[in-house]
Amino acid sequence: MKLTQAPLVTVVALLPCPSSAFIPSSNLVHNPHPFPSSRTFTTAHESGVVTSSCVKQGSSSTSLAMIPSIIQSIPSTLSSVISPVIQRLLLVTAAVAMALNARRILWPNIKPDPNVSEPLPTGKLGCPLFGNQVFIGSKNFGTGYFWHRMSKALGNPRVWMVYFMGRPGAVMSGGERIKQLLNSEFENDGVLNSVQPNGVMLDVNSMLAESDRKTHSYLRRLVGAALTPAAVTAVVPTLQASAEKAVEKLVTESASGKEVKSEEICTEYTMDVAWKSILGLNLAEEEVKTFQEKVDGWVAGFANLRIVFNVYPKSTSAYKCKMWLVKKIEEKIDYLEQNGPDESTLSGMVFATDDEGEEGKTSSPQKKLTREQIVENSLLLMLAGSETSASTLTNALLCLGLHPDKWDKLVQEQRLMQAKYGEDVLTRETLDKECPYLDAVIRETMRIKPLSSGAPRTLRATKVVDGVQIPKGWGVNWNVLLTHELDPITYKEDGSHMEVTTGFAPERWLDETTRPTTDFIPMGAGPRYCLGSTLAYTEMKCFLAVLARKIDYFSLVGDNSKGEIEWKRMSIIPKPEDGVPIMAVSSSSSSSSSSSAVVDVESENPIAAVRAL
């Protein structure tokens, strides 16, 4: 082979451009072209014909046909012309160049806004190209373990970088930061909703997917008309009846010596609420189990890879389950249109009218929700109201079982209510105003084991938060778990304040100095704050109030009783793997109620009464 006198140039031309060498991530500037503006290499074909070509920045003028010749010429060129010392030097140079460009090559798309002087957030980027395993869970922690572990490894900054599937983003914690972020959603330089309807699990009629300010406000007004405090107050008797049915099953099975899984009892209760109170269906006994199976099948679809990647999603069992539910909802809508309203949430949506009009003017023609909007948002409310409430109630029973003294206080508070208002009287007013310990138990459970994070938002413009920039186009994960974990009011360096065994203290909510405030956000914030929060709180309070009235005590069964809890690795809200098996003793079969502590029935200060227990 006839060689030219430019073998060194040949090799160097193939190396990454030194001008794009590694720069600290805070000052990294993206350069899509790894070659310098102009560079010449020369090679020879076996025929001896010399060919030259100039590689220009951004140009594709280099002939692809030349690449094999270039590659083939390098080994012989190095061995016959370049000394071993130079060869090693070249290899070292190539390795250094590769190392200095590694971040840009292995984790592309990370670039700061050049118009902002602040650096990018700190972060550990995980596997090259794919990034962090954000969905990783732990049997010792549950879902959300990645956020907890990575935040701790970085020193718990309130804003840090995450990298997932080729895209950088930011993780944010802190109630005030998150509220400011979410409140900017419909502003020109604010954030965009990242939830995209795929037409299978959610479609464009879902409030969750709506990105237009006026349409979103319109949907919230009409859907919210069925979830007002007055509307929720009206369904309390239905909630109470469902809770009594679930507790009766618990007592009956416990009396027969059978341990009962808390998760099953709580899920049956919230499902009962879903089809009775939310949808207002009239299901036969044999249909109830089918309904629960269809809801479970539909919810499972949110993690189905065929649906996520749109691979014939309408042939999945999840989609078929959804269609079964849609048919039931449409049948109920037909019934309501023919027979008039009832007390269900679905009925409220069917007959709600927009007094402001879609343009926000009272003179505009009144509008109603379309059938498609009613169906999609009924499903959304059912999803939010059943899964999250059941998980929180399951965790509440775990915490109360681990701390019998807390359970005793809850029982005594409800005995006080029975003595004051009657054996079976439950109202939303008394639950909210005269049962502070009940409220504290639910809030403390949600503080320790919340939904880990909400739906991400995408920045319309670069933001500077806590001295670091989050560039335009980045997604922001607003993290509820980290916000609760790093709340300065409750924070302990050893993490014990977030453990069900050591951190569960409902009493903290009875004192203004220890009560979490802005850093307690289990229901979200901003214009997408949970629309069904009033129903969710009332639903959970009804269940625990009935439970405390109907049984004297219950005991955890198995490893949970020793505080050895194994958590599900993947779930919307963290919950134990075993479903929290328990056995209960009803108040009618126990003599312990006769020795209950005496409480002041006439006390006008419920919190003082609870503290006296």
Sequence and secondary structure as in RCSB ss.txt:
>XXXX:A:sequence
MKLTQAPLVTVVALLPCPSSAFIPSSNLVHNPHPFPSSRTFTTAHESGVVTSSCVKQGSSSTSLAMIPSIIQSIP
STLSSVISPVIQRLLLVTAAVAMALNARRILWPNIKPDPNVSEPLPTGKLGCPLFGNQVFIGSKNFGTGYFWHRM
SKALGNPRVWMVYFMGRPGAVMSGGERIKQLLNSEFENDGVLNSVQPNGVMLDVNSMLAESDRKTHSYLRRLVGA
ALTPAAVTAVVPTLQASAEKAVEKLVTESASGKEVKSEEICTEYTMDVAWKSILGLNLAEEEVKTFQEKVDGWVA
GFANLRIVFNVYPKSTSAYKCKMWLVKKIEEKIDYLEQNGPDESTLSGMVFATDDEGEEGKTSSPQKKLTREQIV
ENSLLLMLAGSETSASTLTNALLCLGLHPDKWDKLVQEQRLMQAKYGEDVLTRETLDKECPYLDAVIRETMRIKP
LSSGAPRTLRATKVVDGVQIPKGWGVNWNVLLTHELDPITYKEDGSHMEVTTGFAPERWLDETTRPTTDFIPMGA
GPRYCLGSTLAYTEMKCFLAVLARKIDYFSLVGDNSKGEIEWKRMSIIPKPEDGVPIMAVSSSSSSSSSSSAVVD
VESENPIAAVRAL
>XXXX:A:secstr
    S HHHHHHHHS  GGG    GGG    S  S SEEEEEEE TT  EEEEEEETT   S TTHHHHHHHHHH
HHHHHHS HHHHHHHHHHHHHHHHHTHHHHHSTT    TT  S        BTTTB  TT  BTTTBTTHHHHHH
HHHTT  SEEEEEETTEEEEEE  HHHHHHHHHTTTSTTSEEE     SSSS TTSGGG   HHHHHHHHHHHHT
TSSHHHHHHTHHHHHHHHHHHHHHHHHHHHTT  EEHHHHHHHHHHHHIIIIIS     HHHHHHHHHHHHHHHH
GGG HHHHTTSSGGGSHHHHHHHHHHHHHHHHHHHHHHH   SSHHHHHHH   TTTTTT TTS      HHHHH
HHHHHHHHHHHHHHHHHHHHHHHHHHH HHHHHHHHHHHHHHHHHH TT   HHHHHHS HHHHHHHHHHHHHS 
 SB   EEESS EEETTEEE TT EEEEBHHHHHHT TTT  TTSGGG TTTS  GGGGGSTTTS  TT  TT  
GGGS TTHHHHHHHHHHHHHHHHHHEEEEEE GGGGGT   B SS SS  BTT  EEEEEEGGG SGGGG     
TT S HHHHHHT 
